[in-house]
Amino acid sequence: MVFPMTDRVRRIAIILLLTVATAGLLPALGAREPQPALPSELPEVGTFLVPVVLYLAWPDRPDDQLRLVRDGAAALLASRRPDAQILLHEGAPPEDRRQATVDRDAVAWIEIVVTEDGLLADIQAAAFTTVTVEPVFEIEYRELVGSSLLVPTRLWGPAADAFGEAWPELVDLAFSDFRSVLLTVEAVAGARVTGIGGEARIVPDTGVISVSVAAPQSLLLHARAPRHYPLEQPVFVLETDRVVSLALPQRSPWVFDFGLSGFSYPAVDVARHIAGDYLFGKAGLTTYVLGLTPLADSDDFGQERERVFSSEPLTVFSGQLGTYLASPHRALRPYLASGFSWRLIHAREFFGSDPIAPWGVVTTVGIETRPTHPWRLFFQWEPVLYRTRFPELAEELLPGGTTIWGRRSSVAGIGVDPSDSGSPSWVLAGGLFRVGVRFQRALAPIEDQLATSR
């Protein structure tokens, strides 16, 4: 017994077959990366993608089936001309196709209208540009619907062939109204500006660069300069000359660090850039007055396990001179610094330099993220070489303490006698590191760089 195929089953079958039939054509269309449609200097045809909108009208067809039919038509058209960027228009074609095409940043469009007459379909196809009135090509033919729906190359073949033949004329007409205008860019001297053509341009001492560009077109300018944060600004060039002012925010010379030493103790640094974006000097402190006990380095950790905070009457001051090792426009920016560190004891019974390890030579090896933003994260390792007369005690008190040079001396009992005359030794505290956030304010541009685009 044979059951008649219902309309719903027939529709599903047709959709599945159309999907298989167009699968080989669609990847080439979808894999193409969008490229600038209107370059600053119009290159030879075929070296950039020309956007063309496809409008397809086929009354009384379900939306899901119509979508697959439209995809098949677009894929076949694109296969005829690889330098065409076919943009699909969902739904019924708009009344004002020219304006709708301009709104899509396209320079031409193709209309395909299908009218069914029994098993046959009358297909009308035409192409237009946004600057002309007459169609670039028109074609009209008939095709058997039933079998052709399964083979897009048969249904759209004549229209695609006509499109391929008329393509050179279509491109010539589409870009015939383009003209050259003068784009003037004002920015700080030494700024590097990209987005005007394929090459970077350096702003001279006059603070102005002028370039002839094709119009109309949309540009996205990127600018960066020493001691300034980068700037990205869209610019739309019409039929007249244009002046654009790129106001790059200045980097403040002052930088503030807020972090945790060993993930436990608060630390604050203030730095100032001395020479541009590279050389800097900084001073700061790490206080052990309040720390997070679970993360602190403690030999008596078992007794402190139930305590959330710990406190020691110690603050470490440091001053360093350093330099960055990479451009401020990189994603990660390493740096080095070196200087002196001083340990201050401020207990009730004693106030002054730490009698065990009073001072040392500190070296910082660090890296920061997002250097193009005012707020950024940093991580740094801070080994300190301390001068001490009591290396055994210093090894116990300092994180990662290791005697590097000097004679070991024994100390009776647990107390420390400041009058001990043992020879000086050097102990390396190699377990010091810090994580935190860094802030460098973005200042308002100077008066002659105010962000006005006219």
C-alpha positions, 0 to 999 in steps of 0.5 A, a space after each residue: 500500500 502506497 501513501 500519498 506524499 503530503 505537502 509538508 513532507 514534500 516541502 521538507 524533502 525539497 529543502 533537504 535536497 536544496 541544502 545538499 545541492 548548494 553545499 558545494 557552492 556556499 563555502 566559497 562565498 562564506 569563507 571570503 573575508 570582507 575587505 574595504 570596498 572603496 579604497 583610498 586610491 581605486 586599484 585595478 579591478 579584481 584586487 578588491 571585493 566589490 559589494 553587490 546586493 542581491 534582491 530575490 522575489 519569488 511569490 508564494 514560496 515558504 521563507 525557509 525554502 526561499 532562503 536556500 534558493 537565494 543562497 544558491 543564486 548568490 553562490 553561483 553569481 559569486 563563483 562567476 566573479 570572485 571579486 564580487 562580494 554578494 550581499 543577501 537581502 532577506 525578505 521582499 525587495 524594498 521599493 527604493 532599491 537604490 537607497 537600500 543598496 547605498 545603505 549597505 555600502 554597496 555600489 550595485 545590485 541584482 534583481 531576480 524575479 521569478 513567476 511560476 506558471 504551472 511547472 514552468 517559471 519565468 525568470 527575469 534578472 537585471 543588474 543596476 549601479 547606484 550611479 546609473 539609471 539604465 540596467 547594466 544587463 537584462 535577461 529573461 528565460 523560462 525554466 522547469 521548476 521541479 527538477 531545476 530546484 534541485 540543481 541551482 546551476 540549471 535554474 540560475 545559470 543563464 543569469 549568472 552567465 550574463 552577470 559574468 559577461 557584464 561585470 567589467 561594464 558594471 564595475 566601470 559604471 559603478 565607480 565612474 562617479 568617484 572623484 579625488 578630494 583632499 583629506 587633511 589630518 591634524 595630529 601631534 608631530 611624530 604621530 603614526 597614522 594608518 587607515 589612509 591607503 595601505 601604508 603608514 604616514 608619519 605626521 611631520 613637525 607641522 602637525 598636518 598631513 594632506 592626502 588625495 583620496 577617492 570619494 565618497 568612502 568611509 575610512 577608519 583612522 588609527 593614530 599613535 604617538 610617543 607619550 600618548 594613548 592610541 586613538 581610533 576614529 572613523 571618517 566619512 569622506 564626501 565630495 568635498 575636501 575634508 579636515 580631520 583633527 585627531 586628538 590623541 590623549 596624553 599619558 600622564 607622567 605619573 604612574 600609580 601601583 596598587 598591589 599585594 606582595 606575596 599575595 598577602 601584604 599591601 604595597 604602593 608605588 608611585 613612579 614618574 616617567 623621566 624620558 618618554 615612554 621608557 625610562 622611569 623612576 619610582 618609590 614605594 613601600 610594602 607594609 606588613 602591618 596587615 596581611 592575609 594569613 592564609 597566603 603569608 609566608 609563616 613558619 608557624 602556619 599551624 598556629 595561625 591557620 585559624 586567623 584571617 589576618 596577621 600583623 608585623 611591625 615592619 614596613 619596607 621602603 624602596 626607590 628604583 630606576 628602571 626602563 621598559 623593554 618593549 613598545 607601549 603599543 604591545 599587548 605585553 610589556 616587560 620592564 627592569 628596575 633596580 635600586 635600594 630597599 630599607 626595612 623599618 621596624 616600628 614596634 612599641 619597644 623598638 623603632 628604627 632600621 631592622 637590626 638583622 637586615 637593614 638595607 639591600 639592593 633590590 632588582 625588579 623584573 616585571 611585565 604589564 598587560 594592556 599598556 595602551 589602556 590607563 588601567 592595566 595589570 602587572 606581575 613582578 619578581 623583586 629579589 633583594 640582596 640584603 647586607 646583614 651581620 646575622 645571615 642565619 637569622 636573615 635566612 629564616 626571616 626573609 622569603 627564600 633567604 639564601 646566603 650569597 657571600 660572607 661568613 656565617 656567625 652563630 648567635 646565642 639564644 633567640 635574641 639579637 645583639 646589635 653590638 655583635 661585631 660579626 663580619 658583614 654578609 649578603 643574603 638574597 631574598 629570592 621569594 619576593 613577588 608582587 601582583 596588582 593594578 597600575 594606573 596611568 591617567 589619560 590627560 586631555 589633549 593640548 589646545 591645538 589637538 582638540 577633538 573636532 572634526 570638520 
